[in-house]
Amino acid sequence: MTQRVLVTGATGYIGGRLVPRLLEAGYQVRVLVRSPAKLEAVPWHDQVEIVEGDLGDAAAVARACDGVETFFYLVHSMGSGEGFERQELEMARTVADAAARAHVQRIVYLGGLHPEGVELSRHMRSRTAVGRVLLEGDVPAVVFQAGVVIGSGSASFEMIRHLTENLPVMPAPSWVRRKIEPIAIRDVLHYLVHAPEVPAGLNRTFDIGSREVLTYAGIMYGYAHQAGLARRRVYSLPIPAPKLAGWWVALTTPIPHSMAVPLVESLQHDAVAAEHDIDNYVPKPDGGLTGYRSAVQLALGKMASGEVETSWTNASQAPPSDPLPSDPEWAGQTVFVDERTRSTDVPPEHVWRVIEGIGGSNGWYSWPAAWAIRGVLDKLVGGAGHNRGRRHADRLVVGDAVDWWRVEAIDDSPAGKVLRLRAEMRVPGEAWLELSALAARSDDGAGDGAGAAATGTIYRQRAIYFPRGLSGKLYWWLVLPFHGLIFPSMARNIIQRAAAYRSSTSISG
């Protein structure tokens, strides 16, 4: 019989890539997720069994474990607030107990490389403790320990990419001279897919890496070479300064402060494999392990072709808020709306193309300096900031991050298309931005609109804000003058870009 496996973290960076590879390898895959709606847009949605539940809920975990042979535990709480270490230990104990009761044969966990006998960062200490809980349970565990994961969309890769591209000369803390053994995401997935083949009963950690040891400065030099940049200058200062460096990383890269600090704190020690025993149980990938520069080249190629499967922003998504209520449900509530409408003879499909490409490298079509300044202010108060970018340059699906927004809905109807974005910046309330390309129609006299013919597009743009308390109302009145500058030009420029696209299409045709 085909083996059934359970994957937690399927909406995250690693888990979201592992699931389709397990399916390709012939496994029956079940996923446990808190919000099944996050999986609606993934191409493998209909090929897996989805169980709704939380890892803190013992009954839900027990339900998910029923009939499972291998449990892939790919969840961690980096970026969570205080108390995340206790939360991670409790979840690990719940998983170990439920797996034992359901007679699961193996648990697979992905932790981090670290030296012995040193004081680890809270993040690394927690991941190590989780691995220990699983190894001490009644179900044999395979605990992989990996260093920096290099792949399109990974948090580590995005940090390296933005630091290297933005800072040709970088004074850096002393940890840039620490040794690191990176590993390509494709090799991590190779080991995970083959983990169920490890002999039954084996219960231990395995260090995995590329067999190529570099310094963090060397990693940045290597990225610059592969990206075709001029040689970077990295100067090591004789201070570790992890918290200060965390703030610097947060301000110069898309990584928010809540993730940047634990990432940087984890760089204070060497992260090099102490053994390569996995070679005795799992064959190396075809063609061998991927070298660092090859991994960078592959990641850049995926980004250039718009084939980034998952991103760190999937895993960093804030807990889902209530969706935007429909307009009739606003009655009796305090709600502020800034609405702009423009008509154009440009067809809706051209306007929608511009709307769907908003954010990232395309920007927001108005006052880029204002958006950038607001993004820096958001980073300073611990928010997502405005430079997370987007996974694809011209395509969006529900759940994608677009700078400091999250795609909440894409509505497609005969009337036209609507993109709804939910704000993930720090504001005292809940905010949404709606961009619509609606078909404009004229009545040819047939009556009741029966002979209406499409004549262009009605572009509608709405900023919707539900304030929280007095501070929320004051915030709206504070930013309203800036809306008066930014939003009219945004609507105008979107229409102009759509017209330019129509013209270029007509010429090329």
Residue, then its C-alpha position, 0 to 999 in steps of 0.5 A: m500500500t502507498q504510505r500515508v504521510l502527514v505534513t505540518g507547515a504546508t503553508g510555509y516555505i519548506g512545507g509548501r515545497l515538500v508537499p508536491r515532491l512527496l506527491e511526485a514520489g508516490y506518497q499519500v499526503r495529508v496536511l494539517v493547517r489552521s486555515p485551509a483557505k490559505l491552500e486554495a490557490v496552490p496547484w496541489h490542493d485537490q491532491v492532498e487530504i486537508v485536516e483543519g486544526d492547530l498544533g496546540d490542539a491535541a484532538a486535532v493533532a490526533r485526528a491528523c495522525d490517524g493512519v499516518e506512517t511518517f509525520f513531517y513536523l516543519v513548524h517553528s515560531m521565529g518572529s513570534g512574541e515572548g513565550f514562543e520557546r514555551q509554546e514550541l515545546e508544548m506543541a512538540r510534546t503534543v505532537a510526540d504524544a499524539a504520534a505515539r498513540a496513533h502508532v506513527q512509525r517516524i517523525v521528521y524534523l528540520g532544525g539548525l546546525h550549531p556547535e556544542g557547548v556554547e550559549l545559543s540564541r533563543h531561536m536556535r535554543s528553541r529549535t534544538a529543544v524541540g528536536r530533543v523532545l522528539l528524540e526522547g519520545d516514543v516514536p523514532a525521529v529523524v532530526f535534520q540539522a541544516g545551516v543557511v538555506i539558499g533558495s528563491g524566496s527563503a528568508s536567509f537568501e533574501m537577507i543575503r541578496h538585499l544586504t549585498e545589493n544595497l550595500p557595496v561597502m558594509p561595516a559589519p559585526s564580527w559574526v561575518r567572519r563566522k564559518i557557515e555551511p550553506i545548503a541549497i533548498r533542492d538538497v534539503l527537500h531531497y533529504l526530506v523526501h527520502a527520510p521515510e526510507v531511513p531504517a525503521g527504529l533509527n532515532r538521531t540527528f543528521d547534519i546536512g550541508s553542501r560540504e562547502v564551508l564559507t564565511y558570511a562575508g564569503i557568502m556575500y562575495g559569492y552572491a555579488h559574483q553570481a549576480g554580476l555586481a561589482r566586488r563588495r567590501v565587507y569590513s568586520l568590526p570587533i563587536p558582535a552587536p546582534k541586536l543593533a545588527g538585527w535592526w540594521v538588517a530589518l531596515t535594509t532588507p524586507i525581513p521584519h524586525s521580529m524575524a531579523v533579530p533572531l536570524v542575526e542572533s543565530l549567526q553568532h556561532d559557526a554552523v558547520a556539519a560535524e558529521h555526514d552520516i546521512d550518506n550511509y542511509v540516503p543517496k546523494p542527489d543526482g549530480g551531487l550536492t549543489g554548491y553555493r554559487s550554483a544554488v545562488q544561480l538557480a535562485l536568481g533564475k527562478m526569480a527572473s522567470g517568475e517561478v518562485e514556488t514559496s516565499w518566507t512571507n508565506a510563513s511570516q503571515a500574520p494570524p488571519s483577521d476577519p475578512l472585509p465585511s460586505d458594504p451593507e454590513w458596515a451600517g452602524q460601524t465606524v468606517f472610513v472610505d477613500e474612493r476614487t473612480r475613473s472611466t477610460d476607453v481602455p479595455p478591462e483586461h489591460v487595466w487589470r494587467v496593471i492592477e495585478g502587477i502592482g507593488g514590488s519592482n513596479g511600485w504603487y504608481s505614485w509618490p514612491a518616496a512617500w511609500a518608502i518613508r512610510g515603510v521605514l516608519d512601519k519597520l521602526v515600530g516592528g511592522a512588515g515594512h514596505n519592501r517585502g516585494r512579491r513572489h511573482a512580477d505579474r501574477l497574484v494568488v490569494g495569500d501572496a504578500v505584496d509589500w506590506w499588503r496580503v492578497e485577501a481576495i481576487d474576485d472575477s465576475p462578468a462585471g469585472k475583476v477586483l483585487r482586495l489587499r489586507a494591510e499588514m502594516r502596524v496601524p490602530g485598526e484594520a485596513w484594506l485596499e480594493l482595486s477594480a477593473l469593471a466593464a463600462r457598458s452603454d445601452d444600445g436601446a434594446g431596453d433594460g440593458a439587454g443590448a449593453a455593449a462594453t465600451g471601456t473600463i470603470y476603474r474603482q479604487r477604495a481605501i477602507y479603514f475600520p479604526r480601533g478606538l480614538s487612536g484609530k480615528l486620529y490616525w485616519w485624520l492624520v494620514l488623510p492629507f497624504h491620501g489626497l496627494i497619493f491616491p488621485s495620482m495612483a488612479r491616474n497613473i494606473i489608467q495611463r499605464a493601461a493605455a500605454y500597454r494597449s498601445s504597445t499591444s496594438i503596435s506589436g500586433 
